[in-house]
Amino acid sequence: MPDILVRDVPQQTVDVLKQRAKQHRRSLQQELLSILEATAEGSQARSPSQIAAAIRARLAQGPRTFGDSTDLVREDRER
């Protein structure tokens, strides 16, 4: 995979990117790659189902798990 070098990045920009990476529990390198990939993919029109699939895939990579809320919704509606 090719490397990209960006010179003369303002310190304030680096600080914001580091904070963003920390919020997403990623390294700065991973965060920058994620931003670049999202920007490159954003130039292509995606359907709502493709966007939803991408969100589900991203959530599946994280440490949290998400259960099925069908039973909770049903229970709430039956009140």
N, CA, C and O of each residue as an XYZ file, in Angstrom:
316
protein
N       0.846     -1.170      0.000
C       0.000      0.000      0.000
C       0.892      1.233      0.000
O       1.846      1.302      0.774
N       0.598      2.201     -0.851
C       1.422      3.403     -0.910
C       1.267      4.274      0.333
O       0.249      4.231      1.024
N       2.288      5.051      0.591
C       2.272      5.995      1.706
C       1.982      7.391      1.174
O       2.265      7.707      0.018
N       1.412      8.218      2.045
C       1.152      9.618      1.716
C       1.791     10.469      2.804
O       1.637     10.184      3.991
N       2.491     11.492      2.409
C       3.121     12.407      3.351
C       2.492     13.781      3.184
O       2.418     14.308      2.074
N       2.041     14.358      4.288
C       1.461     15.700      4.260
C       2.364     16.590      5.102
O       2.573     16.325      6.286
N       2.884     17.618      4.510
C       3.819     18.511      5.201
C       3.101     19.764      5.709
O       2.048     20.154      5.206
N       3.708     20.371      6.716
C       3.289     21.672      7.239
C       1.833     21.695      7.710
O       1.096     22.641      7.434
N       1.434     20.651      8.417
C       0.084     20.615      8.992
C       0.102     21.478     10.257
O       0.947     21.269     11.127
N      -0.807     22.433     10.373
C      -0.829     23.286     11.566
C      -1.050     22.458     12.835
O      -1.802     21.483     12.825
N      -0.398     22.850     13.913
C      -0.493     22.114     15.172
C      -1.935     22.009     15.659
O      -2.331     20.979     16.206
N      -2.711     23.051     15.466
C      -4.119     23.020     15.890
C      -4.875     21.915     15.153
O      -5.703     21.228     15.751
N      -4.602     21.741     13.873
C      -5.236     20.686     13.087
C      -4.817     19.312     13.600
O      -5.651     18.416     13.731
N      -3.547     19.148     13.886
C      -3.049     17.874     14.429
C      -3.726     17.570     15.763
O      -4.125     16.433     16.015
N      -3.854     18.584     16.614
C      -4.487     18.389     17.918
C      -5.946     17.950     17.778
O      -6.408     17.057     18.489
N      -6.663     18.592     16.849
C      -8.070     18.229     16.621
C      -8.164     16.797     16.103
O      -9.030     16.039     16.541
N      -7.289     16.419     15.182
C      -7.300     15.059     14.641
C      -6.947     14.027     15.713
O      -7.530     12.943     15.748
N      -6.007     14.356     16.572
C      -5.651     13.444     17.666
C      -6.826     13.264     18.620
O      -7.086     12.154     19.085
N      -7.531     14.339     18.909
C      -8.691     14.256     19.795
C      -9.790     13.411     19.153
O     -10.426     12.592     19.817
N     -10.000     13.618     17.873
C     -11.007     12.834     17.145
C     -10.639     11.355     17.155
O     -11.504     10.500     17.348
N      -9.365     11.052     16.950
C      -8.899      9.664     16.979
C      -9.124      9.059     18.359
O      -9.540      7.906     18.475
N      -8.853      9.824     19.387
C      -9.053      9.340     20.756
C     -10.527      9.049     21.010
O     -10.857      8.047     21.645
N     -11.415      9.908     20.526
C     -12.856      9.699     20.699
C     -13.326      8.427     20.005
O     -14.232      7.750     20.491
N     -12.719      8.105     18.884
C     -13.091      6.904     18.132
C     -12.271      5.681     18.538
O     -12.414      4.605     17.957
N     -11.405      5.859     19.549
C     -10.532      4.785     20.036
C      -9.677      4.205     18.911
O      -9.593      2.991     18.726
N      -9.049      5.113     18.170
C      -8.173      4.726     17.066
C      -6.851      5.455     17.220
O      -6.738      6.444     17.944
N      -5.858      4.935     16.518
C      -4.601      5.677     16.428
C      -4.805      6.825     15.443
O      -5.772      6.838     14.682
N      -3.899      7.772     15.465
C      -3.990      8.888     14.521
C      -3.936      8.373     13.089
O      -4.664      8.858     12.223
N      -3.086      7.402     12.844
C      -2.960      6.799     11.510
C      -4.291      6.183     11.065
O      -4.729      6.395      9.934
N      -4.927      5.424     11.956
C      -6.211      4.790     11.623
C      -7.287      5.837     11.375
O      -8.105      5.690     10.467
N      -7.288      6.886     12.177
C      -8.290      7.944     12.016
C      -8.124      8.652     10.673
O      -9.105      8.904      9.972
N      -6.888      8.970     10.323
C      -6.637      9.631      9.041
C      -7.040      8.742      7.869
O      -7.628      9.220      6.900
N      -6.729      7.462      7.953
C      -7.124      6.534      6.896
C      -8.639      6.454      6.800
O      -9.189      6.416      5.699
N      -9.316      6.429      7.934
C     -10.775      6.385      7.951
C     -11.368      7.624      7.284
O     -12.312      7.521      6.501
N     -10.818      8.784      7.594
C     -11.288     10.035      6.996
C     -11.063     10.018      5.480
O     -11.948     10.395      4.712
N      -9.889      9.583      5.062
C      -9.601      9.524      3.625
C     -10.521      8.551      2.900
O     -11.027      8.862      1.822
N     -10.741      7.368      3.487
C     -11.620      6.381      2.862
C     -13.053      6.891      2.779
O     -13.714      6.729      1.753
N     -13.537      7.508      3.858
C     -14.903      8.023      3.866
C     -15.082      9.126      2.820
O     -16.117      9.206      2.158
N     -14.077      9.960      2.685
C     -14.142     11.035      1.705
C     -14.124     10.477      0.285
O     -14.879     10.932     -0.575
N     -13.269      9.500      0.045
C     -13.196      8.894     -1.287
C     -14.487      8.159     -1.621
O     -14.966      8.229     -2.753
N     -15.057      7.451     -0.641
C     -16.307      6.727     -0.868
C     -17.481      7.691     -1.016
O     -18.438      7.413     -1.737
N     -17.395      8.828     -0.324
C     -18.471      9.810     -0.370
C     -18.659     10.423     -1.740
O     -19.720     10.971     -2.038
N     -17.645     10.334     -2.568
C     -17.765     10.891     -3.907
C     -18.617     10.001     -4.803
O     -19.026     10.423     -5.885
N     -18.885      8.787     -4.368
C     -19.733      7.867     -5.108
C     -21.110      7.845     -4.442
O     -21.198      7.764     -3.216
N     -22.163      7.914     -5.217
C     -23.522      7.886     -4.667
C     -23.805      6.491     -4.103
O     -23.597      5.481     -4.775
N     -24.284      6.460     -2.858
C     -24.621      5.180     -2.227
C     -26.098      5.171     -1.862
O     -26.678      6.203     -1.527
N     -26.684      4.006     -1.933
C     -28.094      3.862     -1.573
C     -28.222      3.836     -0.053
O     -27.245      3.570      0.646
N     -29.414      4.110      0.461
C     -29.615      4.052      1.911
C     -29.264      2.686      2.510
O     -28.753      2.618      3.628
N     -29.530      1.620      1.791
C     -29.190      0.294      2.313
C     -27.674      0.101      2.383
O     -27.181     -0.570      3.289
N     -26.943      0.673      1.451
C     -25.482      0.599      1.497
C     -24.933      1.407      2.669
O     -23.981      0.989      3.328
N     -25.534      2.557      2.923
C     -25.112      3.374      4.054
C     -25.388      2.650      5.363
O     -24.542      2.631      6.257
N     -26.577      2.050      5.478
C     -26.928      1.297      6.688
C     -25.982      0.116      6.888
O     -25.573     -0.157      8.017
N     -25.630     -0.580      5.822
C     -24.710     -1.713      5.930
C     -23.335     -1.243      6.390
O     -22.683     -1.920      7.185
N     -22.894     -0.100      5.902
C     -21.601      0.443      6.317
C     -21.617      0.817      7.794
O     -20.639      0.585      8.504
N     -22.709      1.388      8.255
C     -22.832      1.744      9.674
C     -22.825      0.487     10.532
O     -22.141      0.437     11.554
N     -23.586     -0.533     10.123
C     -23.607     -1.796     10.881
C     -22.218     -2.427     10.937
O     -21.813     -2.947     11.977
N     -21.495     -2.384      9.835
C     -20.148     -2.963      9.809
C     -19.210     -2.203     10.737
O     -18.403     -2.806     11.445
N     -19.319     -0.881     10.732
C     -18.469     -0.065     11.605
C     -18.796     -0.325     13.079
O     -17.890     -0.421     13.907
N     -20.078     -0.439     13.404
C     -20.475     -0.713     14.787
C     -20.022     -2.103     15.232
O     -19.676     -2.300     16.397
N     -20.023     -3.052     14.321
C     -19.607     -4.417     14.653
C     -18.121     -4.492     14.995
O     -17.699     -5.410     15.699
N     -17.325     -3.548     14.511
C     -15.888     -3.541     14.780
C     -15.563     -3.036     16.171
O     -14.484     -3.312     16.696
N     -16.484     -2.298     16.776
C     -16.235     -1.702     18.086
C     -16.391     -2.710     19.216
O     -16.814     -3.845     18.995
N     -16.045     -2.284     20.429
C     -16.099     -3.186     21.571
C     -17.513     -3.416     22.108
O     -17.742     -4.366     22.855
N     -18.456     -2.560     21.736
C     -19.811     -2.695     22.252
C     -20.626     -3.661     21.417
O     -20.362     -3.853     20.230
N     -21.622     -4.270     22.051
C     -22.542     -5.135     21.333
C     -23.936     -4.529     21.407
O     -24.274     -3.834     22.366
N     -24.727     -4.795     20.405
C     -26.073     -4.257     20.324
C     -27.044     -5.410     20.138
O     -26.896     -6.228     19.230
N     -28.039     -5.459     21.011
C     -29.023     -6.527     20.932
C     -30.196     -6.151     20.046
O     -30.285     -5.034     19.537
N     -31.086     -7.105     19.876
C     -32.292     -6.899     19.088
C     -33.342     -6.245     19.982
O     -33.670     -6.789     21.036
N     -33.865     -5.113     19.591
C     -34.818     -4.373     20.421
C     -36.269     -4.690     20.095
O     -37.174     -4.027     20.600
N     -36.503     -5.696     19.256
C     -37.861     -6.028     18.832
C     -38.766     -6.314     20.021
O     -39.882     -5.799     20.085
N     -38.304     -7.123     20.958
C     -39.118     -7.467     22.124
C     -39.423     -6.240     22.969
O     -40.538     -6.106     23.473
N     -38.464     -5.346     23.134
C     -38.693     -4.136     23.912
C     -39.718     -3.216     23.258
O     -40.562     -2.638     23.942
N     -39.646     -3.081     21.948
C     -40.609     -2.251     21.222
C     -42.002     -2.848     21.323
O     -42.977     -2.135     21.559
N     -42.089     -4.151     21.145
C     -43.393     -4.841     21.239
C     -43.991     -4.658     22.622
O     -45.176     -4.351     22.756
N     -43.186     -4.843     23.636
C     -43.644     -4.689     25.030
C     -44.150     -3.266     25.270
O     -45.174     -3.074     25.925
N     -43.450     -2.291     24.753
C     -43.840     -0.905     24.926
C     -45.165     -0.611     24.222
O     -46.004      0.117     24.753
N     -45.349     -1.165     23.054
C     -46.589     -0.934     22.288
C     -47.805     -1.581     22.936
O     -48.931     -1.110     22.772
N     -47.571     -2.659     23.669
C     -48.687     -3.382     24.293
C     -49.132     -2.761     25.608
O     -50.110     -3.222     26.196
N     -48.459     -1.748     26.078
C     -48.876     -1.087     27.334
C     -50.129     -0.309     27.171
O     -50.606      0.301     28.128
